[in-house]
Each structure stands twice: as structure tokens, then as C-alpha cells.
Amino acid sequence: MTPADPDDPRANFEYLSNEYAQALQAWDAIEKQASTLMLMGYTGDLRQFLEQFLEMATRAKALAVEKGEQNFADWFGELVEKAEALRSAVPR
């Protein structure tokens, strides 16, 4: 999904704001469930959640860079780093 009008800075800001809010909610849910999923042996599911999250956050970060929204690019970058760190801690 992309902003309705890619040349409108307000539309870009609104779109990236919504994407970031969703990313924060998703990351919060992943963090809260990660230890439970690992303890129960559902590491494959956790890895899948992380892969989906990384795909979304990386795509949003690239769009933010493309649109010159450096703050959003940095914020999405931080989420990507956290997700990659967690992914590396999940046993295969």
C-alpha cells in the first residue's frame, strides 16, 4: 500500500504515521509473545512473525527514505534492528 497522492507531503506523512503506529503495535505483540512462543517450542512461528515484520518495516523504511522522511526512516530502522536482534536469538 502507498499514499493516495505520492506527491503530497501531508499524505506521505499521514501514511507513514499510520504505518509506524501499526509497526509499533505489531512489534509490541511480538515482544510480548516471543518468550512464550520459544518456551512452547513454536520458534518456527516466531521466526515467521519476525520475517513478516521485517518485510513490512524494511519496505516502510525504504519508502520513508524515498520520500525524504528521515525521521520515519530512522524510526523504522530502529524497529528493523530490534527485530533482527530478536531473530538472531531465536533458535532454529
GUNULO-271827 format. One record per residue: residue number from 1; residue in three letters; x, y, z of N, C-alpha, C, O in turn. Coordinates in steps of 0.05 Angstrom, whole numbers. Each point is the difference from the previous one (the first is absolute). Layout:
<pts>
{pt NUM; ala; {X; Y; Z}; {X; Y; Z}; {X; Y; Z}; {X; Y; Z}},
...
</pts>
This chain:
<pts>
{pt 1; met; {17; -24; 0}; {-17; 24; 0}; {18; 25; 0}; {21; 0; 12}},
{pt 2; thr; {-30; 20; -26}; {15; 25; -1}; {-19; 23; 5}; {-25; -3; -1}},
{pt 3; pro; {36; 27; 6}; {-17; 24; 4}; {-18; 4; -24}; {7; -6; -23}},
{pt 4; ala; {-31; 18; 28}; {-19; 5; -21}; {12; 19; -21}; {-4; -4; -24}},
{pt 5; asp; {18; 25; 33}; {12; 19; -19}; {30; 1; 8}; {8; 14; 19}},
{pt 6; pro; {9; -29; -34}; {28; -2; 7}; {15; 27; -1}; {22; 2; 11}},
{pt 7; asp; {-33; 18; -23}; {13; 26; -2}; {-9; 19; 22}; {10; 23; 2}},
{pt 8; asp; {-28; -31; 15}; {-11; 17; 21}; {15; -7; 27}; {-3; -21; 11}},
{pt 9; pro; {19; 40; -1}; {15; -5; 24}; {-18; -7; 24}; {7; -16; 17}},
{pt 10; arg; {-31; 27; -16}; {-18; -6; 22}; {-10; -29; -2}; {-2; -14; 20}},
{pt 11; ala; {-4; 5; -44}; {-9; -27; -5}; {23; -20; 7}; {-5; -21; 12}},
{pt 12; asn; {29; 28; -19}; {23; -17; 7}; {3; -1; 30}; {5; -22; 11}},
{pt 13; phe; {-7; 45; 2}; {3; 0; 30}; {-22; -16; 13}; {6; -16; 18}},
{pt 14; glu; {-30; 19; -27}; {-22; -15; 11}; {3; -30; -4}; {-4; -16; 18}},
{pt 15; tyr; {12; 9; -42}; {4; -28; -7}; {22; -12; 18}; {-4; -21; 12}},
{pt 16; leu; {27; 34; -11}; {22; -10; 16}; {-6; 0; 30}; {8; -18; 14}},
{pt 17; ser; {-24; 37; -5}; {-8; 0; 28}; {-17; -24; 6}; {4; -13; 21}},
{pt 18; asn; {-23; 7; -38}; {-17; -24; 4}; {16; -25; -2}; {-4; -19; 16}},
{pt 19; glu; {22; 17; -34}; {17; -24; -3}; {18; -3; 25}; {3; -23; 10}},
{pt 20; tyr; {7; 45; 1}; {17; -2; 23}; {-17; -8; 25}; {10; -16; 16}},
{pt 21; ala; {-34; 27; -14}; {-17; -8; 23}; {-6; -30; -2}; {1; -14; 21}},
{pt 22; gln; {-7; 4; -44}; {-5; -29; -4}; {25; -16; 6}; {-1; -22; 13}},
{pt 23; ala; {24; 32; -21}; {25; -15; 5}; {6; -1; 30}; {9; -20; 10}},
{pt 24; leu; {-14; 42; 4}; {4; 0; 29}; {-18; -20; 14}; {8; -14; 18}},
{pt 25; gln; {-33; 12; -27}; {-19; -19; 12}; {9; -28; -6}; {0; -18; 18}},
{pt 26; ala; {9; 13; -42}; {9; -27; -8}; {25; -8; 16}; {2; -22; 10}},
{pt 27; trp; {16; 41; -8}; {25; -5; 15}; {-6; -6; 29}; {12; -18; 12}},
{pt 28; asp; {-30; 33; 0}; {-7; -4; 28}; {-12; -28; 4}; {7; -14; 19}},
{pt 29; ala; {-24; 5; -38}; {-12; -26; 2}; {22; -22; -3}; {0; -20; 15}},
{pt 30; ile; {18; 24; -33}; {22; -20; -4}; {17; -2; 25}; {6; -21; 9}},
{pt 31; glu; {2; 44; 2}; {16; 1; 24}; {-14; -14; 23}; {13; -16; 15}},
{pt 32; lys; {-38; 21; -12}; {-15; -12; 23}; {-3; -30; -3}; {-2; -14; 20}},
{pt 33; gln; {0; 4; -44}; {-5; -28; -5}; {26; -16; -5}; {-1; -25; 0}},
{pt 34; ala; {23; 38; -5}; {24; -14; -9}; {9; -22; 20}; {5; -22; -8}},
{pt 35; ser; {-3; 29; 33}; {10; -19; 20}; {-19; -24; 3}; {8; -23; 3}},
{pt 36; thr; {-34; 29; -4}; {-20; -21; 3}; {2; -19; -24}; {0; -25; 3}},
{pt 37; leu; {2; 36; -27}; {2; -16; -24}; {26; -18; 0}; {-1; -23; -8}},
{pt 38; met; {23; 35; 18}; {24; -16; 1}; {-2; -22; 21}; {9; -23; -5}},
{pt 39; leu; {-20; 29; 28}; {-3; -20; 21}; {-18; -23; -9}; {4; -23; 7}},
{pt 40; met; {-24; 29; -23}; {-19; -20; -9}; {11; -15; -25}; {-13; -19; -10}},
{pt 41; gly; {36; 27; 0}; {11; -13; -23}; {-9; 10; -27}; {4; -13; -20}},
{pt 42; tyr; {-18; 35; 20}; {-10; 11; -25}; {19; 20; -13}; {-8; 22; -8}},
{pt 43; thr; {34; -29; 7}; {20; 18; -11}; {-5; 5; -29}; {6; 22; -10}},
{pt 44; gly; {-16; -41; -5}; {-6; 4; -28}; {-21; 21; -4}; {2; 17; -18}},
{pt 45; asp; {-23; -17; 35}; {-20; 20; -2}; {11; 28; 6}; {-6; 19; -13}},
{pt 46; leu; {22; -18; 34}; {12; 25; 8}; {18; 11; -23}; {-1; 24; -6}},
{pt 47; arg; {16; -41; -6}; {18; 8; -22}; {-18; 11; -23}; {8; 20; -13}},
{pt 48; gln; {-30; -33; 8}; {-18; 9; -22}; {-11; 27; 7}; {-1; 18; -18}},
{pt 49; phe; {-8; -13; 43}; {-10; 26; 8}; {22; 21; -4}; {-6; 22; -10}},
{pt 50; leu; {30; -29; 18}; {22; 19; -3}; {7; 6; -29}; {5; 23; -7}},
{pt 51; glu; {-6; -43; -10}; {5; 4; -28}; {-21; 18; -13}; {7; 18; -15}},
{pt 52; gln; {-32; -22; 22}; {-21; 17; -10}; {3; 28; 10}; {-3; 19; -15}},
{pt 53; phe; {10; -16; 40}; {4; 27; 12}; {23; 14; -14}; {-2; 23; -8}},
{pt 54; leu; {24; -38; 4}; {24; 12; -13}; {-6; 9; -28}; {9; 20; -9}},
{pt 55; glu; {-25; -36; -5}; {-7; 7; -28}; {-16; 26; 0}; {6; 18; -16}},
{pt 56; met; {-25; -16; 34}; {-17; 24; 1}; {17; 24; 8}; {-2; 21; -12}},
{pt 57; ala; {17; -24; 33}; {16; 23; 11}; {21; 9; -20}; {5; 24; -3}},
{pt 58; thr; {8; -43; -10}; {20; 7; -20}; {-12; 15; -24}; {11; 19; -10}},
{pt 59; arg; {-34; -29; 1}; {-14; 14; -22}; {-8; 28; 8}; {3; 19; -16}},
{pt 60; ala; {-14; -15; 40}; {-8; 26; 10}; {25; 19; 2}; {-2; 23; -6}},
{pt 61; lys; {24; -35; 16}; {24; 16; 3}; {10; 10; -28}; {7; 23; -3}},
{pt 62; ala; {-8; -41; -16}; {9; 8; -27}; {-18; 22; -12}; {9; 18; -13}},
{pt 63; leu; {-35; -20; 18}; {-19; 21; -9}; {6; 26; 14}; {0; 21; -13}},
{pt 64; ala; {6; -22; 39}; {6; 25; 14}; {26; 13; -11}; {1; 24; -3}},
{pt 65; val; {18; -40; -3}; {25; 10; -12}; {-6; 13; -27}; {9; 22; -6}},
{pt 66; glu; {-25; -37; -10}; {-7; 10; -27}; {-15; 27; 2}; {4; 17; -17}},
{pt 67; lys; {-21; -14; 37}; {-16; 24; 2}; {14; 22; 16}; {-11; 22; 5}},
{pt 68; gly; {36; -27; 4}; {15; 20; 15}; {-9; 4; 29}; {4; 21; 11}},
{pt 69; glu; {-17; -41; 0}; {-10; 1; 27}; {20; -14; 18}; {-3; -23; 8}},
{pt 70; gln; {25; 37; -1}; {22; -12; 14}; {-7; -10; 28}; {10; -21; 9}},
{pt 71; asn; {-27; 36; 5}; {-8; -10; 27}; {-14; -27; -2}; {6; -18; 16}},
{pt 72; phe; {-25; 15; -34}; {-13; -25; -4}; {20; -22; -8}; {-1; -23; 10}},
{pt 73; ala; {19; 30; -28}; {21; -20; -8}; {16; -9; 24}; {5; -24; 3}},
{pt 74; asp; {2; 43; 14}; {15; -8; 25}; {-16; -17; 18}; {10; -19; 11}},
{pt 75; trp; {-35; 27; -7}; {-18; -15; 19}; {-5; -29; -10}; {1; -19; 15}},
{pt 76; phe; {-6; 17; -41}; {-4; -27; -11}; {26; -15; 1}; {0; -25; 5}},
{pt 77; gly; {22; 38; -9}; {26; -12; 2}; {6; -12; 28}; {11; -22; 2}},
{pt 78; glu; {-20; 37; 18}; {3; -10; 28}; {-16; -26; 4}; {9; -18; 13}},
{pt 79; leu; {-33; 18; -24}; {-17; -24; 3}; {12; -23; -15}; {-1; -23; 10}},
{pt 80; val; {12; 28; -33}; {13; -21; -16}; {24; -12; 16}; {3; -24; 2}},
{pt 81; glu; {13; 41; 10}; {23; -9; 16}; {-10; -17; 24}; {12; -21; 5}},
{pt 82; lys; {-32; 29; 8}; {-11; -15; 23}; {-10; -28; -9}; {5; -20; 13}},
{pt 83; ala; {-19; 20; -35}; {-11; -25; -11}; {22; -19; -9}; {-1; -24; 4}},
{pt 84; glu; {21; 35; -17}; {23; -16; -8}; {15; -12; 24}; {9; -23; -1}},
{pt 85; ala; {-6; 39; 22}; {13; -10; 24}; {-16; -23; 13}; {11; -20; 8}},
{pt 86; leu; {-38; 23; -7}; {-16; -21; 11}; {1; -24; -18}; {2; -23; 10}},
{pt 87; arg; {-3; 26; -36}; {1; -22; -19}; {26; -16; 4}; {-1; -25; -1}},
{pt 88; ser; {23; 39; 6}; {25; -14; 4}; {1; -16; 26}; {16; -18; 3}},
{pt 89; ala; {-34; 25; 16}; {-1; -14; 26}; {-19; -23; 0}; {0; -16; 18}},
{pt 90; val; {-16; 13; -39}; {-20; -21; -2}; {14; -25; -11}; {11; 0; -22}},
{pt 91; pro; {-12; -22; 37}; {13; -25; -10}; {-15; -10; -24}; {-24; 4; -4}},
{pt 92; arg; {39; -18; -13}; {-11; -11; -25}; {-13; -27; 6}; {-10; -12; -19}},
</pts>
